[in-house]
Amino acid sequence: MVPLLAGQAADATPLERALVGLVRHAHEVPAALAPTDLEPLRAVAGDGALDYLLVLCAFHFITRIADLLAVPPEALPPALRRFEPLRRLGVGVASILLRRMDLAPRPYTRSFEGALVQLETALGRRLGDAVAPLRPRPKLVEAIALAVEERDRSSLDRAMLAGVHRVVERALPCSPEESAGFHARPSDPIEAFAFVGTRYAYRTTHAQIEALRRAGLDDLGILDLAVAVADANQWARLHRLAGLPRDLFSLGT
């Protein structure tokens, strides 16, 4: 696995090489991502490249929540949680999200038009051809719709959610050096949380969480803030790689 990730595996398949290249680019320089970065994967997987794109974006969503809240991804052991009250909230939100996902290995039968209606209803506006690049895989359209629906149920107000998206866009690494090392963080605790959650979520500290509490966020607010940071990061990669309008997920603030 290590030689593969380092690009040194002589027996790597074209699919593996394309996947590793995309994963590394999405991690190290997400600000520079473009639809052309998906082309090597399309060359070997066709429209299946969109399936891998969905997995990549979901990974950036789930791992950020786990890192920001110190949730071990395998079983959520309470002893390793950064703050006990969030354990029950985290498990509850995870169960809600998973309950709405179709994880069974069966053909996806919903039409693009049906998924588009769901997304337009969630956004409250018509989209025209905005998500046409996703037509071969309507499951991605439904995934965006579900994200919008969950976002609109957040305990955070729309101004704060919009602010998180702005901070994430500014914090996206433009070079490998910006995805590692140490950098000046915003002084505002909410913006600092979004900044660290974008560049290296695993470095989130207990002090940052306490700063959020002093800023007035309770356990549910901190959880919803972590979800918002994760949401903004997956969207930043999805819209760039799929060639979707950046403001499609806009909160209008």
C-alpha positions as CSV (number, residue, x, y, z in Angstrom):
1,M,0.0,0.0,0.0
2,V,2.8,2.4,0.9
3,P,4.6,2.0,-2.5
4,L,1.2,2.5,-4.3
5,L,0.5,5.7,-2.4
6,A,4.0,6.9,-3.1
7,G,3.6,6.2,-6.8
8,Q,6.4,3.6,-6.7
9,A,4.4,0.4,-7.2
10,A,5.6,-1.2,-10.4
11,D,2.6,-3.5,-10.6
12,A,-0.1,-0.9,-10.0
13,T,-2.9,-1.0,-12.5
14,P,-3.9,2.0,-14.6
15,L,-7.0,2.4,-12.4
16,E,-5.0,2.3,-9.2
17,R,-2.6,4.9,-10.6
18,A,-5.4,7.2,-11.6
19,L,-7.1,6.9,-8.2
20,V,-3.9,7.6,-6.3
21,G,-3.2,10.6,-8.4
22,L,-6.7,12.0,-7.9
23,V,-6.7,11.3,-4.1
24,R,-3.3,13.0,-3.6
25,H,-4.3,16.0,-5.7
26,A,-7.6,16.4,-3.8
27,H,-5.7,16.3,-0.5
28,E,-2.7,18.4,-1.3
29,V,-4.0,21.1,-3.8
30,P,-7.8,21.1,-3.6
31,A,-8.0,24.8,-4.5
32,A,-6.5,24.0,-7.9
33,L,-8.8,21.1,-8.8
34,A,-10.6,21.1,-12.1
35,P,-12.6,18.7,-14.3
36,T,-9.4,17.9,-16.2
37,D,-8.1,16.2,-13.0
38,L,-10.9,13.6,-13.4
39,E,-9.9,12.8,-17.0
40,P,-7.2,10.2,-16.2
41,L,-9.8,8.3,-14.2
42,R,-12.5,8.7,-16.9
43,A,-10.0,7.2,-19.4
44,V,-9.9,3.9,-17.5
45,A,-13.3,3.9,-15.7
46,G,-15.6,5.9,-18.0
47,D,-18.7,7.3,-16.2
48,G,-17.6,5.1,-13.3
49,A,-15.2,8.0,-12.5
50,L,-18.2,9.7,-11.0
51,D,-18.8,6.9,-8.6
52,Y,-15.2,7.2,-7.4
53,L,-15.7,11.0,-7.1
54,L,-18.7,10.4,-4.8
55,V,-16.6,8.1,-2.6
56,L,-13.7,10.7,-2.5
57,C,-16.1,13.5,-1.5
58,A,-17.8,11.3,1.1
59,F,-14.4,10.5,2.6
60,H,-13.5,14.1,3.0
61,F,-16.8,14.7,4.7
62,I,-16.7,11.7,7.1
63,T,-13.1,11.9,8.1
64,R,-13.3,15.6,8.9
65,I,-16.1,15.0,11.3
66,A,-14.2,12.2,12.9
67,D,-11.0,14.3,13.2
68,L,-12.7,17.5,14.3
69,L,-14.5,15.6,17.1
70,A,-11.8,13.0,17.8
71,V,-14.1,10.2,16.8
72,P,-12.2,7.0,16.0
73,P,-13.8,5.8,12.7
74,E,-13.9,2.2,13.5
75,A,-16.3,2.0,16.5
76,L,-16.5,5.3,18.3
77,P,-15.0,4.1,21.6
78,P,-16.2,6.5,24.4
79,A,-12.8,6.4,26.1
80,L,-11.1,7.9,23.1
81,R,-13.7,10.7,22.5
82,R,-12.5,14.2,23.1
83,F,-15.8,15.2,24.8
84,E,-18.2,12.6,26.2
85,P,-21.5,14.6,25.6
86,L,-20.9,14.6,21.9
87,R,-20.6,10.8,21.7
88,R,-24.4,10.4,21.9
89,L,-25.0,13.3,19.4
90,G,-22.3,11.9,17.0
91,V,-23.8,8.4,17.0
92,G,-27.3,9.9,16.6
93,V,-26.3,12.0,13.6
94,A,-24.4,9.2,12.0
95,S,-27.4,6.9,12.3
96,I,-29.6,9.6,10.7
97,L,-27.2,10.0,7.8
98,L,-26.7,6.3,7.3
99,R,-30.4,5.6,7.5
100,R,-30.9,7.8,4.5
101,M,-28.2,6.3,2.5
102,D,-28.7,3.3,0.2
103,L,-25.6,1.3,1.0
104,A,-26.7,-2.0,-0.6
105,P,-24.8,-3.2,-3.6
106,R,-27.7,-3.0,-6.0
107,P,-28.3,-1.0,-9.2
108,Y,-29.4,2.6,-8.6
109,T,-32.7,2.9,-10.3
110,R,-33.7,6.5,-9.7
111,S,-33.7,8.7,-12.8
112,F,-31.7,11.8,-13.3
113,E,-34.9,13.8,-13.6
114,G,-36.2,12.4,-10.3
115,A,-33.0,13.3,-8.5
116,L,-33.0,16.7,-10.1
117,V,-36.5,17.4,-8.8
118,Q,-35.5,16.5,-5.3
119,L,-32.5,18.9,-5.5
120,E,-34.5,21.7,-7.0
121,T,-37.1,21.3,-4.3
122,A,-34.4,21.4,-1.6
123,L,-32.8,24.5,-3.0
124,G,-36.1,26.2,-3.9
125,R,-35.1,27.1,-7.4
126,R,-34.7,25.7,-10.9
127,L,-31.3,24.6,-12.0
128,G,-31.5,24.3,-15.7
129,D,-28.4,22.4,-16.9
130,A,-26.3,23.2,-13.8
131,V,-25.9,19.6,-12.8
132,A,-25.9,18.1,-16.3
133,P,-22.4,16.8,-15.9
134,L,-23.8,14.4,-13.3
135,R,-26.5,12.9,-15.6
136,P,-24.7,9.6,-16.0
137,R,-24.8,9.1,-12.2
138,P,-28.0,10.7,-10.7
139,K,-27.0,9.3,-7.3
140,L,-24.6,12.3,-7.0
141,V,-27.5,14.7,-7.6
142,E,-29.4,13.0,-4.8
143,A,-26.4,13.1,-2.6
144,I,-26.3,16.9,-3.0
145,A,-30.0,17.2,-2.3
146,L,-29.6,15.2,0.9
147,A,-26.7,17.5,1.9
148,V,-28.8,20.5,1.3
149,E,-31.7,19.0,3.3
150,E,-29.4,18.2,6.3
151,R,-27.8,21.7,6.1
152,D,-31.1,23.3,6.3
153,R,-31.8,21.4,9.5
154,S,-28.7,22.7,11.2
155,S,-28.9,24.5,14.5
156,L,-26.5,27.1,13.1
157,D,-28.0,30.2,11.4
158,R,-27.5,30.7,7.7
159,A,-25.0,33.6,8.2
160,M,-22.7,31.3,10.2
161,L,-23.0,28.5,7.7
162,A,-22.2,30.9,4.8
163,G,-19.3,32.2,6.7
164,V,-17.9,28.7,7.2
165,H,-18.1,28.1,3.5
166,R,-16.2,31.3,2.8
167,V,-13.4,30.4,5.3
168,V,-13.1,26.9,3.8
169,E,-12.7,28.3,0.3
170,R,-10.0,30.7,1.5
171,A,-8.3,28.0,3.5
172,L,-8.2,25.3,0.8
173,P,-4.5,24.3,0.2
174,C,-3.0,25.6,-3.1
175,S,0.2,23.7,-2.6
176,P,1.4,20.6,-0.7
177,E,3.1,22.9,1.8
178,E,-0.3,24.4,2.7
179,S,-1.7,21.0,3.5
180,A,1.0,20.4,6.1
181,G,3.2,22.4,8.4
182,F,1.8,25.2,10.6
183,H,0.2,28.4,9.5
184,A,-1.4,31.5,11.1
185,R,-5.0,30.8,12.1
186,P,-7.9,33.3,12.2
187,S,-8.4,34.9,15.6
188,D,-12.1,34.2,15.6
189,P,-12.6,30.7,17.2
190,I,-15.3,29.6,14.6
191,E,-13.1,30.7,11.7
192,A,-10.1,29.0,13.3
193,F,-12.0,25.8,13.6
194,A,-13.0,25.9,9.9
195,F,-9.4,26.8,8.9
196,V,-7.8,23.9,10.8
197,G,-10.7,21.6,9.8
198,T,-9.9,22.3,6.2
199,R,-6.1,22.1,6.2
200,Y,-5.5,19.4,8.9
201,A,-8.5,18.5,10.9
202,Y,-6.6,15.9,12.9
203,R,-4.8,18.8,14.6
204,T,-8.0,20.2,16.2
205,T,-7.2,20.7,19.9
206,H,-9.3,20.7,23.1
207,A,-8.4,24.4,23.5
208,Q,-10.1,25.1,20.2
209,I,-13.3,23.3,21.4
210,E,-13.2,25.3,24.7
211,A,-12.9,28.5,22.6
212,L,-16.0,27.5,20.7
213,R,-17.8,27.0,24.0
214,R,-16.8,30.5,25.2
215,A,-18.1,31.8,21.9
216,G,-21.5,30.5,22.9
217,L,-21.7,27.1,21.1
218,D,-23.2,24.2,23.0
219,D,-22.5,20.5,22.1
220,L,-25.1,20.5,19.4
221,G,-23.7,23.7,17.9
222,I,-20.1,22.3,17.9
223,L,-21.4,19.1,16.2
224,D,-23.3,21.1,13.6
225,L,-20.2,23.3,13.0
226,A,-18.1,20.2,12.4
227,V,-20.7,19.0,9.9
228,A,-20.7,22.4,8.2
229,V,-16.9,22.4,7.8
230,A,-17.1,18.8,6.5
231,D,-19.9,19.8,4.1
232,A,-18.0,22.7,2.7
233,N,-14.9,20.6,2.1
234,Q,-16.7,17.9,0.2
235,W,-18.6,20.5,-1.8
236,A,-15.3,22.4,-2.6
237,R,-13.9,19.2,-4.2
238,L,-17.2,18.0,-5.9
239,H,-18.0,21.2,-7.7
240,R,-14.4,21.7,-9.0
241,L,-14.0,18.1,-10.2
242,A,-17.5,17.7,-11.7
243,G,-17.5,21.2,-13.3
244,L,-20.6,22.4,-11.3
245,P,-21.4,26.0,-10.5
246,R,-19.6,27.0,-7.3
247,D,-22.7,28.9,-6.0
248,L,-25.1,26.0,-6.6
249,F,-24.8,25.1,-2.9
250,S,-25.0,28.8,-1.9
251,L,-27.0,29.9,1.1
252,G,-27.9,33.2,-0.4
253,T,-26.2,35.3,2.3
